[in-house]
C-alpha cells in the first residue's frame, strides 16, 4: 500500500469528523498536524485512529496509540508498521 493511498483514506475519514473544517482537507500533506493545522480536538484523535483501524483492516497496539504523534505522517507510519507486523 502506497503512502498516498493511506493519506487519501485518512482524508476520507476526516470528512466524517464534524469538528474539522472540510475546506482544509484539500491541502493535506504528511506534515499536516491534526491539532494545530486542522484544529482537531485531541480527544477526537482516538476516534480517528479507530476509524483508521476499520478502514485499513488493522488493529493498533495500545502502546502505538499512546505514542502516536499528531501529524498525518505519524498515523501513516503507524498504519504501515502495523500492516508489516501482520
C-alpha positions as CSV (number, residue, x, y, z in Angstrom):
1,X,0.0,0.0,0.0
2,X,1.4,3.4,-1.0
3,X,1.6,6.3,1.4
4,X,-0.6,8.5,-0.8
5,X,-3.3,5.8,-0.8
6,X,-3.2,5.9,3.0
7,X,-3.4,9.7,3.1
8,X,-6.4,9.6,0.7
9,X,-8.0,7.1,3.1
10,X,-7.3,9.4,6.1
11,X,-8.9,12.3,4.2
12,X,-12.0,10.2,3.7
13,X,-12.0,9.5,7.5
14,X,-11.6,13.2,8.3
15,X,-14.5,14.1,6.1
16,X,-16.7,12.3,8.6
17,X,-15.4,14.3,11.6
18,X,-17.7,17.3,12.2
19,X,-15.2,19.3,14.2
20,X,-12.8,19.6,11.2
21,X,-13.0,22.4,8.7
22,X,-13.5,20.4,5.4
23,X,-12.0,23.2,3.3
24,X,-8.6,22.4,4.9
25,X,-8.8,18.8,3.8
26,X,-7.8,19.6,0.2
27,X,-4.3,20.6,1.2
28,X,-3.4,17.7,3.5
29,X,0.2,16.6,3.4
30,X,2.2,14.3,5.7
31,X,3.3,17.4,7.6
32,X,-0.2,18.4,8.3
33,X,-0.8,18.5,12.1
34,X,-4.2,17.4,13.3
35,X,-4.1,19.6,16.3
36,X,-2.6,22.8,15.0
37,X,-3.5,22.8,11.3
38,X,-6.9,21.1,11.4
39,X,-7.9,22.3,14.9
40,X,-8.9,18.7,15.7
41,X,-9.7,18.2,19.4
42,X,-7.1,15.9,20.9
43,X,-9.9,13.6,22.2
44,X,-11.0,13.1,18.5
45,X,-7.6,11.6,17.6
46,X,-8.6,8.3,19.3
47,X,-11.8,8.2,17.2
48,X,-9.7,8.9,14.0
49,X,-7.3,6.1,14.9
50,X,-10.3,3.7,15.5
51,X,-11.8,4.6,12.1
52,X,-8.3,4.1,10.5
53,X,-8.2,0.6,12.0
54,X,-11.6,-0.2,10.4
55,X,-10.7,1.4,7.1
56,X,-7.4,-0.3,6.6
57,X,-8.4,-3.6,8.3
58,X,-5.7,-3.5,11.0
59,X,-5.5,-3.3,14.8
60,X,-3.2,-1.0,16.6
61,X,-1.4,-1.9,19.8
62,X,-2.3,0.2,22.9
63,X,1.3,1.3,23.1
64,X,1.2,2.5,19.5
65,X,-1.8,4.7,20.2
66,X,-0.3,6.1,23.4
67,X,2.8,7.1,21.5
68,X,1.0,8.4,18.4
69,X,2.1,11.9,17.3
70,X,-0.3,14.5,15.9
71,X,0.8,14.7,12.2
72,X,-0.6,12.8,9.2
73,X,2.9,11.3,8.8
74,X,2.7,9.8,12.3
75,X,-0.5,7.9,11.5
76,X,0.7,6.9,8.0
77,X,3.8,5.4,9.6
78,X,1.8,3.6,12.2
79,X,-0.6,2.1,9.6
80,X,2.4,0.9,7.5
81,X,4.2,-0.6,10.6
82,X,1.0,-2.3,11.7
83,X,0.4,-3.8,8.3
84,X,4.0,-5.1,8.2
85,X,3.5,-6.8,11.5
86,X,0.6,-8.6,10.1
